[in-house]
Amino acid sequence: MTDQATFADRGFHSHYERQTQRQACPACERPSADAEVEVTALPEPVQRLIVANLGAFVPRLCSRCAEIFERAERQFRAHTVVEEQNGLILPTYLRLDADQRFAGRGVVIAFLDSGFYAHPDLTTPRNRIIAYHSIVRDDASSLGTPDVASWHGMMTSVVACGNGALSQGLYRGLAPEAELVLVKISDAGRIPERNIRRGLEWVIANRDRYGIRVVNISAGGDREASYLHNALSKTVERAVRAGLVVVCAVGNAGMQPNHPVYPPASAPSCIAVGGLDDQNSTDRARRGMYRSSYGPTIDGLQKPEVIAPGIWVAAPILPHTPTAAEAELYATLDQASDEELRAIIERNAEVDKELFEARTLPAYLLRQLITIKLREGNVINEHYKYVDGTSFAAPIVSSLVACMLEANPALTPQQVKRILIDTAERVPTVEVDRQGWGVIVPRRAVEMALALR
């Protein structure tokens, strides 16, 4: 059976009746005034998908149906690793074979990001957010009100420390019992380097007050700079000397000619994290690299030190937003019967105009369009989507560090970094510069932390 046939079997029921009307589209069965599209003029994978759905070769389709099939094939190709798991994104702890006896208990992680939201995965059954601070002047936002700046920090913090409350525990981070200090360092757009530095200085000043052990920075500075002269890099070095483990996203510029690494990831004492593409699989043989930045830095340093999943990462959708409404609609339709589809779409006409206009299509075409919507929006269900970027690889490492500190609270930042490097596993087909010492291995890292007690 072809991949396209498998795609069709996921709810795209085989449907084809020859029409006696010359201008009726064989797919949607509606007379069409559109210019007819010759099926043989479409790419071969699209032709195979049409046959898999219609049960026989058809010479022509209306332009709307041809576009649906082209989009479906495009999304299938781009999201093959999701289709292979029957539409499921595997949780990070499973893909990394984490030791789930450790959950970051008693460890506090500070997150520096553009904004935050008190997501249920962090606040139920108990609120583990112990402090929230904003360096933004006259900031009127709160953790309870989602705004445009909230989504990134909400995602990074939940990727690390979420307990999966809205997924029955499935999409939880490696440190679902760690406590959090959230530091908002911007209200919109790109985060200036000076804001990252100010946020980190606040963490250093309040380290003892809140018991902070780990700092996650999923933000990059303004430009390449030597750590000898850059104020942010100097602040990172001061934070590590104060006993903080500083974990930084290395950036997503791996496809650029000079693949630059900006502060704070270029600071010598931080743990810079690149992105792994594990193909949403537990099979180590399938591992490759995400498009993350890499060194050597302007000072000749190896960066990143380690890599962690940087794509196909489950993260929460910001509640009470148009994106959340769309995800809820698509997930509801995906679970509904054929007979229910049209009524559900009509009740949510304002959520997705394209679906509303397509509500009279045959059920199998509607289902194809619904799956397109799910894949175009990277939607897992009404509460989660899958994301990519080293912004999400870094908090995975931060959450592992919390587990290591739970296993051995006496570890210094230098010991933590050494353990991560010594236990990492290189990807055989990837050059060293891109991956550093390789993929984090949570089980080994925690075992070594225990051995040093």
Salt bridges, closest charged atoms under 4 A:
GLU29 OE2 - HIS15 NE2 2.49
GLU36 OE1 - ARG60 NE 3.79
GLU38 OE2 - ARG60 NE 3.23
GLU44 OE2 - ARG48 NH1 3.14
GLU73 OE1 - ARG77 NH2 2.87
GLU83 OE1 - ARG10 NH1 3.11
GLU83 OE2 - ARG375 NE 2.70
GLU84 OE1 - ARG286 NH2 3.07
ASP97 OD1 - ARG443 NH2 3.16
ASP99 OD2 - ARG101 NH2 2.62
ASP113 OD1 - HIS152 ND1 2.73
ASP121 OD1 - HIS119 ND1 3.72
ASP139 OD1 - LYS184 NZ 3.42
GLU177 OE1 - ARG105 NE 3.28
GLU179 OE2 - ARG126 NH1 3.54
GLU201 OE2 - ARG197 NH1 3.52
GLU201 OE2 - ARG238 NH2 4.00
ASP208 OD1 - ARG207 NH1 2.94
ASP222 OD1 - ARG190 NH1 3.65
ASP278 OD2 - ARG95 NE 2.86
GLU305 OE2 - LYS303 NZ 2.74
GLU305 OE2 - LYS417 NZ 3.23
ASP338 OD2 - HIS13 NE2 3.75
ASP338 OD1 - ARG367 NE 2.74
GLU346 OE2 - ARG342 NE 3.24
GLU346 OE2 - ARG359 NE 3.32
ASP352 OD2 - LYS373 NZ 3.21
GLU354 OE2 - ARG71 NH1 2.53
GLU354 OE1 - LYS373 NZ 2.60
GLU376 OE1 - ARG71 NH2 3.09
GLU382 OE2 - HIS383 NE2 3.98
ASP388 OD2 - ARG291 NH2 3.82
GLU406 OE2 - ARG105 NH1 2.69
ASP422 OD1 - ARG418 NH2 3.05
GLU425 OE1 - ARG284 NE 2.75
GLU425 OE1 - ARG287 NH1 3.03
GLU425 OE2 - ARG444 NH2 3.27
